[in-house]
Amino acid sequence: MKIKRLLFYVTVMLLASIFVVSAIPAQTSEKPVVLSYAHFFPPMHLASKEAKDWATKIEERTKGRVKINLYPAGTLIPAAEVYDGTVKGATDIGMHCPAHSPGRFPQHMITNLPLGYPSTRVATLVMNDLYKKFKFKEVADTHVFYWYATGVAQVHSKRPVNTLEDLKGMKISGVGFSAKVCKFLGATPVSIPVSEVYLSLDKGITEGNINPYNVSKGFKIAEVTKYTTEASLTTTSFVIAMNQNKWNALPPDIQKIFEEVSAETLKIIQDDWEADAKEGKEYALSLGNKIITLPPKEMARWRAAVKPMIDEYIAELEAKGLAGREIVNEAFRLVEKYSK
């Protein structure tokens, strides 16, 4: 009897142990995928906030299976080297401004032409549609999440610019096609990244710059300029891309989360940059800066002055065996479509 009772108690204890063990959540041995994300925007800038929000959403939705460390302000890679650094694995993810790498991204530069973009939203939609249709080979060595455009560029200067003649000989900074715009308008172009514009203006190296209102507050450009001539000249685009090998190594379910978050972020960005441009303009006005609106006839002169850029761009692309006129015509069509 004692033996039976003992066996009964042992059986009960074993069953209880099994129940307790089964109730404990299974521990996973999977380590999180740790990724680096480099860009050149300062930590407090809108672009930095958007990059952080994007990374945070991915971390949350993957339930900690992915960890993304951000490196803003060029702390990991200089502005002009972010894309190639992404290709080579110096960073896993990069936010690159192709305009910082003249000649490296010929097809992409369509977005930087003075095509009459009325807003960030239109330029962003046009850029992404063009990428999907023409499959730009220049970024085929990475996995592209999305493109986005900043605000439409104006002329910010230390002295008033009311006519094309006022620009003649002025040292105006810009990157990529913005620098070319300076040349066609008669100014002396100085090609430098936006991160260096403040210092160049402050030290008198340049007399103005072609950038959207977003830089007025984000990069404090309004503090070293006194005037803004609203000419709606061009825009600047950015590409968020990932090292191809790192992308290929991600499980399909995590890749899906990256794509979903990127699509959501792209929609948010359009409104963010429009609001940011408005805030930048208000900031410039709060400092006493003057806004100059070009009369229709003068605006037409500016448009005529930069028009040859488009023909030059078409010729350059076609000389490289790339779609020139086709991509420009499609861009104009898309601008009209999204401007309605």
N, C-alpha and C positions, 0 to 999 in steps of 0.2 A: 504493500500500500504506500509506504513511504517513497519507494522508487517511482511509482506511478505519479505521486504528487509532485516529486522533484522534476520528473519529465514534463509534467503539465506547466510548472512554473518556468522551466527553461524554454519551453515552446512559446509561452506568452511573451517572455522577454525578447526572444528572437524576432517574433512578429512585430513587437513594439519598436525594436531597433530598425527593422526594415522600413516601417512606416515613417519613423523620424528621418531616416536617411533620404527616403524618397521625397519627403516634404521640403528638403533643403534644395534651393535652386542650384541647378548645375552651373559650375564655374567654367567659364570659357578661357581657353589658353590663347585665344587670338589676340595678338598685340595690335594696337591701333596703327593705321598707316599714317605716318607723320610726313607732311608735305610743307615745302617752303613756297611762299608767294611774295615775289619782289615787284616793286614799282617805285616811281620817283616822287610821287606826291607827298607833301608834308603830312604828318599824322592827323592834323585837325582839318584837312581839306575834305571836301565832299567826296572826292574819288576814294580817299582812304576810308571814309565811313562806309561807302558802298562795298568796297572790297572786304572790309571787316564783317559787314552784315551778310554778305554772300558766303564767306567762310564759316560764320557762326551757324547759319542755316544748314549748311552741309554737315557740320559736326553734330548738330542736334538731330537731324533726320537720319543720320547713319548711326545714331545712338552711341557716339563715341568711337566708332570704328575708324573714323578719319579725324585727324588733328591737323589743322593748318596754321603754321606760324607765319605771320606777316612781317615783311621787311620794307617799310615805307622810306621815302626820302633818299633813295639810292644807297641805303645802308648795306645792301648786299651786292648790288650791281649798278653801275652808272646808267643814267637814263638811256643813252644811245645804245647800250649793249644788252638791254633786257631781253629782247627777242632771241638773239643769238645765244645768250646765256641760258635761255629756256631750252633751246635746241640741244645745247651741249650738256645740260644737266646741272649747271651752276645754280639754277633755281628750278623747282618743279613746275611752278606756275608763274606766269609773268603778265603784267599789264604794260604793254608796249605802245609807244607812239611812233608809228612808222615814219612820220615826218622827221624824226630825229636821225633817220638813217637814209639820207638822200640816195636815190637810185636803187635802193635795196627792195622796195615794194612798189614797182611801177603801176600795176593795176589798181592797187589800193588807193593811190593818190587821186583817183577820180573824185573821191569825196572832198578833197581839198581844193578842187577847182572852184572858181567863182561862178557857180551854176544857178545862183539865185535861191539858195536854201532859205526859207523864211524862218526856220526854227530848228532847234536841236532834234525835236521829234522827227521832222521830215528827213533830216540828214541821216539820222540813225536808221530809220526804216529803209531808206534808199540803200545805205551801205550794206545792210544785212541781206537785202534782196539781191543786190549785185553779187555778193559773195556766193549766195546759194545758186545763182544762175550760171556764173562764169567759173566757179570753183578755182579761185586764185591759186595757182601753183606756187606762188612765192611764200605761202604759209602752209604748204602741204607737209612740211616736216615737223609739224606740231598738231595737236588736237585743239581746234578753235572752239571756244565756248560761245563767244559772241563779240560783236563789234559795237561800239557806240560813238557818238559824236558829241563834241562840246558845243557851246553856243556859237552863234554866227559872229565872226570876227569884225571888229571895228578898229579904227586908228586911235590909239591913245598916245598923246604927245605932250611935250613940255610947253610948246607954243601952238597957237591956233592954226588949224588946217581947214581953210574954207574952199580952196580950189586946188586943182592939180599943180598949179604953179607954186603953191605954198609947200608942196611936198618935194619939189625939185632939190636934189642934193642932200636932203635930210637923212641922217643915219637912223634907219628904222629897222628894228629887229623882228625876226619871224623865223619859223622853221619850215623846211620843205617848200611847199607851194606858197606859203605865206611870204617867204623870202622872195619868191619869184614875183608875187603880186607887187611887192615893193619896187622891184626893178621896172615892171611894166608901167607903174604909176609915176615913175621918174625919181623915186627916192633911191638912196644908197642902201642896199640890203645888207644886214648883218645877221648871219644865221647862228642863233644860239638857242639852247633849250629854254623853256619858260622858267625853269628853276633858277636861271641865271639872269633873267630880265631885270629884276629889281636892282641888283648890284650894278648892272651896266648903265641903267638910267641914273642911279644915285651918284655914280662916279663920273657921269657925263660922257661915257663911252658911246652911248646912243642917245637919240633925242626923242624916240618914240618907239612904239611896238604895235604890231598887228595881232590882236588877240580878242577873244570874246570878253564880255563883261565879267565872266566867271573869274578871271584872274584879278579883277580890280580889288576884290576883297580877299579871295583865296590866297593870292600871292602878294597882296598888299601893293599892287601896281598903282592904284589910285593915289597912294601916298607920295609917289615920285613923278606923277604926271599932273597936268592941270586941265587938259582938254580931251574930249572924245568926239571924233567925227564919225557919225553913224553912216557907214557906207555899205554895210552887210557884204563884206568882201568874200569870205571863205569860211571854212570850218575845219576843225582838226579831229581826226578819228583815232580811236584806240582799239587795240585787239587784246582780248584776254585769252591766253592759250596755255596749253600744258605740254610738257615734255612727252613726246609720243610713246616712249617706252614705259614711262610711269603710268600713262593712261591705259596702255594695253595690259598692264599688270593688275589693274583694278578689277574686282569682280563685277559682273554685269549689273547686279542690283545697285551697287554703289555708283557705277557709271550713269545709271538711270537717274539717280538722285542729283548728281552733278548737272545733268542736262535740264532737269525740271527746275532746279533752283536758278540756273542761268536764264532760262526763259522768263521766269517770274521777275528776276532782277532787271532784265532788259526793259521790261515795261515800267518798272519803278524809276529807272534811270532817266527816262525821257522827261518825266514830270520833275524829277529832282533837279536836273540841269537847267530846265526852264526857270524854275523858282530861284535857283542859285544865281542865274544871270540877272534876274530882276533885283535880287538882293545886292549883287555887285554894283549895279547901276545906282541903286539908292545909296550905297556906301560912298561911291564917288561923289554924288551930289551932296552928301552930308559933309564932305570935306571941302565943299565950295568949288568943286570942279565944274567946268562948263560943258554942256552937251551941244554939239553943232549938228544941225540937220541940213543936209545938202538939198538945194532946190532941185526940182526935176531935171532941168537942163544940165546942171552940173553933174547930177547923178548919171545922166546919160553919157556924159563925157568920160566918167570913170568906168562905166560899163564898156564903152568902146575901147578904152585904153587896155583893159585886161582881156578883151575878147581873143586877141591873138594867142593867149596862153592855151586856149582850148584847142586851136588848130595845131599848135606846137606839140601839145600832149598827144593828140591823135597820131601825128607823124612819128613821134618817138616810139609809141607802142607798136605801130604797124611795122616800123623798122626792125623791131625785135620779134616780129612774127606773132604779135599778140593782137587781140581784137581792140582796135582803136575807136574807129567811128561807131562801131556797133555798141560798145560799152558807153560811149558818150551819149548816143541817141537814147539808149535805154535809161540812162541816168536822168536825162531831161524828161523822159516820159514818166518816170517814177516821181520826180519832183512835182510835176503837174498833178499826178494822181493823188499823192499824199497831201498836197497843199489845198485840196478842195475842202 
